[in-house]
Amino acid sequence: ITTLRRRGNVPAGLSFVNTSSIVTDGIFGIVRHPLYLGWSLMCLVPVLYNPRWELAVLALAGAVTVQAFTRQEEKTLVDQYGDAYRSYAASVPRMDLIAGLWRAIRRRRVP
């Protein structure tokens, strides 16, 4: 949220959701949707703490719901930013933290 506020050209007095530019640095250079990734991981925590089938079903339902929100957000961002967002999406994974870290490390090594 802080990165979006600082780097997203948010108009004065508005929420971080009102960014007017694509943020590509910080965590957004590793994954495109860090907030949704966090929500997906939070769905998993109860199952890790108390592994019961009921919690696993709820965690799966939560993760599927977050994925649906993420895909809808992607459509909105493509409509809003067009080819600039498509280019960003091609270079940064949606929510794959490991692939994002790997790509970020490789980008830094390239001269």
Disulfide bonds with the S-S distance in Angstrom:
none
